[in-house]
Amino acid sequence: MKKYKRVSAYIFILINIVCWGIALPIVKPALSVTTPFRYLLYRFILAGFLSLPFIIHYWPRIQKKAKTLAIIFGVELIGTTLSLSLLYFGLRLTTSVEANLIGSGSPLFLTLMSIIFLHEREERHEWIGLFLAFLSTAMIVVLPLLSQGKFPGSFSFLGNMFIIAQNITSSLYFLLAKKYYHNLPKVFATSISYFVGIATFTCLSFLEA
C-alpha cells in the first residue's frame, strides 16, 4: 500500500509538470505585452470568480476558525505570491524551454526537503535518480554562462536562478500544505489562494507602473 501511494504521488507530480510544461510556452509571449504581476492579477481574477461556489460551500465550516484562515493566508502567500512571482520573472528573462526544463526539477527539491524536514526515506535507485536530476538541472542552469552567446535564444543565468528559487519556494509550500492542510478541504484552500493572489498582485502591479 505504501509503495502504491508513492507511485500515485509520482504520477500526480508528473501530471502537474506536464500541465506547467504546456502553460509556460503560452504565457511567455503574453509577457511581451504585459507585466508579470498584471498577468497574474488577470489570471487570478478569473480563477477567483470561478472558485466562488466552492468558497460559499465551505465557508460556514471554516469562517469561525480564525487561526485556520490565518494559516491558509500565510501558506498561500508563499505558494501563490512568492512562488509565482519568481516563476514569471524568471520566464520573462529566460526561454520557455529552459524554464520548463528547470521547473521539471521541482520534485528534486521537494524530495530533498522531505528527507531533511519530514525524515522521509529514499531507496537506493531513488538516490541515483535524484543525483542525475540534480546534475542535469545544474547543467541547464549554468548553460548561459558556458554558452557565451554560441546558442540562439535569450538564455539568462539570472532568469534560470529565478526558476530555481521558484522550485525551492514551491517545494516549501508543498511541505507546509502537507502539514497544515491535512484536515482541510483542499478545494477551499486552493480557492482562497486565488483571492490572496488578487489582493497581493493588485498591490504589486502598482509597483510596475
C-alpha positions as semicolon CSV with decimal commas, in nm:
position;residue;x (nm);y (nm);z (nm)
1;M;0,000;0,000;0,000
2;K;0,283;0,239;0,088
3;K;0,455;0,169;-0,243
4;Y;0,126;0,223;-0,427
5;K;0,080;0,563;-0,260
6;R;0,434;0,665;-0,358
7;V;0,380;0,565;-0,720
8;S;0,049;0,753;-0,722
9;A;0,223;1,062;-0,583
10;Y;0,486;1,044;-0,858
11;I;0,214;1,015;-1,122
12;F;0,030;1,321;-0,992
13;I;0,355;1,519;-0,977
14;L;0,428;1,415;-1,336
15;I;0,082;1,534;-1,444
16;N;0,149;1,866;-1,272
17;I;0,480;1,902;-1,456
18;V;0,311;1,827;-1,788
19;C;0,047;2,093;-1,720
20;W;0,315;2,351;-1,640
21;G;0,507;2,241;-1,948
22;I;0,206;2,323;-2,163
23;A;0,135;2,650;-1,984
24;L;0,474;2,823;-1,990
25;P;0,518;2,845;-2,371
26;I;0,170;3,002;-2,381
27;V;0,248;3,251;-2,104
28;K;0,588;3,358;-2,243
29;P;0,450;3,563;-2,539
30;A;0,198;3,735;-2,311
31;L;0,481;3,881;-2,102
32;S;0,591;4,086;-2,402
33;V;0,269;4,288;-2,385
34;T;0,207;4,300;-2,011
35;T;0,398;4,266;-1,685
36;P;0,427;3,951;-1,469
37;F;0,224;4,093;-1,180
38;R;-0,053;4,223;-1,404
39;Y;-0,075;3,897;-1,597
40;L;-0,103;3,710;-1,268
41;L;-0,368;3,955;-1,147
42;Y;-0,584;3,897;-1,456
43;R;-0,540;3,524;-1,417
44;F;-0,643;3,522;-1,051
45;I;-0,943;3,749;-1,105
46;L;-1,082;3,491;-1,348
47;A;-0,991;3,198;-1,123
48;G;-1,133;3,373;-0,816
49;F;-1,465;3,430;-0,989
50;L;-1,487;3,064;-1,091
51;S;-1,397;2,948;-0,738
52;L;-1,672;3,143;-0,560
53;P;-1,913;2,844;-0,542
54;F;-1,650;2,641;-0,353
55;I;-1,584;2,920;-0,105
56;I;-1,956;2,969;-0,045
57;H;-1,998;2,595;0,010
58;Y;-1,714;2,553;0,259
59;W;-1,721;2,895;0,428
60;P;-1,971;2,804;0,706
61;R;-1,734;2,526;0,821
62;I;-1,423;2,746;0,823
63;Q;-1,531;3,104;0,900
64;K;-1,511;3,069;1,280
65;K;-1,162;2,920;1,269
66;A;-0,957;3,239;1,257
67;K;-0,630;3,053;1,316
68;T;-0,701;2,817;1,028
69;L;-0,774;3,106;0,794
70;A;-0,454;3,283;0,904
71;I;-0,253;2,968;0,830
72;I;-0,410;2,937;0,484
73;F;-0,330;3,301;0,404
74;G;0,029;3,261;0,525
75;V;0,093;2,939;0,333
76;E;-0,067;3,077;0,016
77;L;0,147;3,390;0,032
78;I;0,443;3,156;-0,016
79;G;0,284;2,922;-0,269
80;T;0,096;3,186;-0,467
81;T;0,252;3,531;-0,439
82;L;0,619;3,449;-0,382
83;S;0,647;3,131;-0,588
84;L;0,459;3,258;-0,893
85;S;0,635;3,594;-0,886
86;L;0,971;3,419;-0,906
87;L;0,848;3,189;-1,182
88;Y;0,709;3,465;-1,403
89;F;1,008;3,696;-1,360
90;G;1,233;3,403;-1,446
91;L;1,019;3,323;-1,750
92;R;1,039;3,686;-1,860
93;L;1,419;3,669;-1,864
94;T;1,492;3,318;-1,990
95;T;1,344;3,094;-2,258
96;S;1,031;2,888;-2,200
97;V;1,233;2,577;-2,287
98;E;1,485;2,639;-2,011
99;A;1,210;2,741;-1,768
100;N;1,030;2,413;-1,838
101;L;1,342;2,201;-1,807
102;I;1,450;2,363;-1,482
103;G;1,094;2,364;-1,349
104;S;1,073;1,990;-1,409
105;G;1,340;1,960;-1,140
106;S;1,098;2,082;-0,875
107;P;1,035;1,727;-0,742
108;L;1,409;1,706;-0,674
109;F;1,392;1,993;-0,425
110;L;1,067;1,864;-0,279
111;T;1,220;1,522;-0,222
112;L;1,534;1,664;-0,061
113;M;1,332;1,892;0,168
114;S;1,106;1,599;0,261
115;I;1,413;1,397;0,360
116;I;1,552;1,683;0,568
117;F;1,236;1,812;0,737
118;L;0,994;1,518;0,727
119;H;1,261;1,248;0,770
120;E;1,128;1,051;0,477
121;R;1,342;0,768;0,341
122;E;1,453;0,706;-0,015
123;E;1,565;0,382;-0,172
124;R;1,899;0,339;-0,347
125;H;1,764;0,370;-0,701
126;E;1,579;0,686;-0,597
127;W;1,903;0,841;-0,471
128;I;2,060;0,764;-0,809
129;G;1,767;0,934;-0,980
130;L;1,800;1,236;-0,752
131;F;2,169;1,269;-0,834
132;L;2,107;1,251;-1,208
133;A;1,822;1,504;-1,179
134;F;2,044;1,740;-0,980
135;L;2,329;1,708;-1,229
136;S;2,108;1,775;-1,532
137;T;1,935;2,069;-1,363
138;A;2,269;2,224;-1,265
139;M;2,396;2,192;-1,624
140;I;2,087;2,367;-1,762
141;V;2,113;2,650;-1,507
142;V;2,476;2,730;-1,591
143;L;2,428;2,687;-1,968
144;P;2,407;3,067;-2,025
145;L;2,747;3,108;-1,858
146;L;2,901;2,828;-2,063
147;S;2,747;2,915;-2,398
148;Q;2,887;3,273;-2,416
149;G;2,643;3,357;-2,694
150;K;2,711;3,044;-2,901
151;F;2,349;2,926;-2,884
152;P;2,046;3,111;-3,018
153;G;1,774;3,233;-2,784
154;S;1,757;3,457;-2,482
155;F;1,933;3,235;-2,232
156;S;1,964;3,406;-1,895
157;F;2,154;3,285;-1,589
158;L;1,958;3,529;-1,370
159;G;1,631;3,405;-1,519
160;N;1,734;3,045;-1,452
161;M;1,815;3,132;-1,091
162;F;1,467;3,280;-1,052
163;I;1,324;2,946;-1,168
164;I;1,546;2,759;-0,920
165;A;1,424;2,991;-0,643
166;Q;1,069;2,917;-0,753
167;N;1,139;2,544;-0,729
168;I;1,258;2,590;-0,372
169;T;0,966;2,807;-0,261
170;S;0,709;2,582;-0,426
171;S;0,866;2,282;-0,251
172;L;0,843;2,468;0,079
173;Y;0,480;2,542;0,000
174;F;0,403;2,173;-0,060
175;L;0,566;2,079;0,272
176;L;0,362;2,339;0,458
177;A;0,044;2,236;0,277
178;K;0,108;1,873;0,368
179;K;0,146;1,972;0,733
180;Y;-0,136;2,224;0,772
181;Y;-0,391;2,123;0,507
182;H;-0,422;1,763;0,619
183;N;-0,775;1,805;0,759
184;L;-0,885;2,091;0,536
185;P;-1,088;2,077;0,215
186;K;-0,816;2,116;-0,047
187;V;-1,054;2,287;-0,290
188;F;-1,131;2,552;-0,027
189;A;-0,762;2,625;0,038
190;T;-0,699;2,648;-0,336
191;S;-0,994;2,884;-0,379
192;I;-0,864;3,108;-0,100
193;S;-0,527;3,121;-0,280
194;Y;-0,692;3,296;-0,574
195;F;-0,809;3,581;-0,354
196;V;-0,470;3,601;-0,185
197;G;-0,332;3,638;-0,537
198;I;-0,584;3,907;-0,628
199;A;-0,500;4,111;-0,318
200;T;-0,122;4,081;-0,340
201;F;-0,084;4,111;-0,718
202;T;-0,311;4,417;-0,720
203;C;-0,069;4,587;-0,479
204;L;0,241;4,462;-0,659
205;S;0,112;4,563;-1,001
206;F;0,116;4,929;-0,890
207;L;0,492;4,894;-0,836
208;E;0,532;4,810;-1,205
209;A;0,368;5,132;-1,324
